[in-house]
Amino acid sequence: MSDQFGLDSLSVDGLQARQGTKWARYPGDLAAWVADMDFPPAPAIVQALREVAESGDFGYPVWQSKPPSPAEEAFVAWSERRHGWQVDVADVLPLADVVQGIQLVLHTCTAPGDRVVVHTPAYPPFLSSVEKTGREVVRLPARRDDTSVTGWAFDYERLDAELTARPAKALLLSHPHNPTGHVFAEAELRLLAELAERHDLLVISDEIHADLTYAPHVHRPMALFAPQRTVTVTAPSKAFAMPGLRYAVAHVGSPAARAAVAKLPDHLLGTVSLTAVAAATAAWTSSDEWLAAVLARLDANRHLVAELLAQHLPNVGYHVPAATYLAWLDCRALGWGDDPAQTFAQRGVRLSEGPNFGVEGHGFARLNFATSSAVLREIVERMAT
Ligand SMILES: Cc1ncc(COP(=O)(O)O)c(C=O)c1O
């Protein structure tokens, strides 16, 4: 595989010298925890940031008084080109981050005591966002199922019965699903849309990992199936390795949510910065080649994880994810208790702790494989020492 963008040329020494939280938080350890890629950024993003710096004009951006910014326009074009989803730019709200968008919708469109359905195990801020805003999580547990194309399945009949007995207000979707890497297929999205209609649910669809879906799996935006009920939150931060630049969007398709958000005071959400907009625009307009190379590297890595585990940690269960650069490791057979990441940390490798993803994460750990093959090899070898 050619390595035009230096994706496979990373070394542990170089990574450990970085200032970002992934490598700086646990000095000396190997970092495979937070969902941040190690790869060098897309050249177009670096160039766009350089142009902002060299312009010498750091005044208020024009989109503060006259939205949209070029990044929202780029999001609209990207959504159509990559996902066949036509978006009206007037429905796109720029934000600093995706979890902000989720909490914004929970605050404005649900009330304390309302119930919110979440596929579990769940990205930890899903659980904390629901709980800390005084709402209640309705768990929809994933089970391993080798007849499912992604290896995972959910019991929607049981959910239907549960919602009939005790209604909920919203469905908070991680689409694709972090941490299992499950991609919701069209039939499943139709079923979810039907359930949303029958039980009057607002759907908050977090699609931040959408552009990290491996063929032949295809990402289909939830808004295509429940356009009037969905708020989509997404960002270029995962696919384009730029979470520190702080740019995200909410597409507020639901008219009820739009009305609720419109009542917020003007400045509550702030204004997106010059650098965030420049980087997001470059990601969505001029970084296709870089993203294709990243997907090829990640595709090889998701299979390399399987090989390395078979060789070094054969008792760890792993199903190759259909999307994301996250490996959800079933460590229950190791007999290390609820939080196996603690034992891996003692060996000098930092993974995300399974119990933070809810009770379904007990005995699990999440490994981030968005790094070079050499560093990934070192990570799994050290996990086994
Ligand atoms: C499903 C999901 N949503 C949101 C985020 C975080 O996004 P942000 O930093 O924009 O809040 C992550 C990061 O790992 C994620 O996996």
The ligand as an SDF file (V2000), in Angstrom:
LIG
                    3D

 16 16  0  0  0  0  0  0  0  0999 V2000
  -20.6220    8.8800   18.9010 C   0  0  0  0  0  0  0  0  0  0  0  0
  -19.8130   10.0730   19.2530 C   0  0  0  0  0  0  0  0  0  0  0  0
  -20.4090   11.2780   19.3680 N   0  0  0  0  0  0  0  0  0  0  0  0
  -19.7270   12.3870   19.7070 C   0  0  0  0  0  0  0  0  0  0  0  0
  -18.3700   12.3370   19.9490 C   0  0  0  0  0  0  0  0  0  0  0  0
  -17.6510   13.5680   20.3770 C   0  0  0  0  0  0  0  0  0  0  0  0
  -17.8540   14.6000   19.5210 O   0  0  0  0  0  0  0  0  0  0  0  0
  -17.5910   16.0850   19.9890 P   0  0  0  0  0  0  0  0  0  0  0  0
  -16.1750   16.1660   20.4700 O   0  0  0  0  0  0  0  0  0  0  0  0
  -17.8330   16.8660   18.7510 O   0  0  0  0  0  0  0  0  0  0  0  0
  -18.5630   16.3680   21.0620 O   0  0  0  0  0  0  0  0  0  0  0  0
  -17.7010   11.1200   19.8510 C   0  0  0  0  0  0  0  0  0  0  0  0
  -16.2740   11.0400   20.1400 C   0  0  0  0  0  0  0  0  0  0  0  0
  -15.7090   10.0150   20.3530 O   0  0  0  0  0  0  0  0  0  0  0  0
  -18.4390    9.9550   19.4910 C   0  0  0  0  0  0  0  0  0  0  0  0
  -17.8480    8.7660   19.3780 O   0  0  0  0  0  0  0  0  0  0  0  0
  1  2  1  0
  2  3  1  0
  2 15  2  0
  3  4  2  0
  4  5  1  0
  5  6  1  0
  5 12  2  0
  6  7  1  0
  7  8  1  0
  8  9  2  0
  8 10  1  0
  8 11  1  0
 12 13  1  0
 12 15  1  0
 13 14  2  0
 15 16  1  0
M  END
$$$$
